[in-house]
Amino acid sequence: MRLDKFLKVSRIIKRRTLAKEICDAGNVEINGRPAKAGTDVKVGDKLAINFGHRILEVEILETKNNVPAAKAKEMYKEIR
């Protein structure tokens, strides 16, 4: 699954276009490496997302194409 799509489906970021902009600006790392919007993510990857005022670190638990809002948080777990 593409990184920008994962961020949108998991509801970490509200819109896919915004997720793409954040990725392309260099504010997202996968396993310690900078990642673009089209980078593939898989279960077990660790993401670090820089929102400016805070950094969200998560581990991907599952990748699904469509998830109800109530189950979106089950796609990842926050590391810190």
C-alpha positions, 0 to 999 in steps of 0.5 A: 500500500502507498504511504499516502493512502495508508496515512489517509485510510488509518486517519492519521492525516485527514486527506490524501492530498495533504498526506502527499504534501507532507510526505513530499516535503520530507516530514515522514520517515519509514524505518529511519529513512525519508519517504515519498508519498508513493513508497510502499509500506508493509506490516511491521514498518515504523513511521515517524511523522513530523507535524512541526510541533510534535513527532508521531511515531507509529508501527503499522499493524495491518494494511487494508484498503478501506476501514470504518472510522471506529477501526482505523486506530487498529491499523497502527500502534503509537510508539510514542 
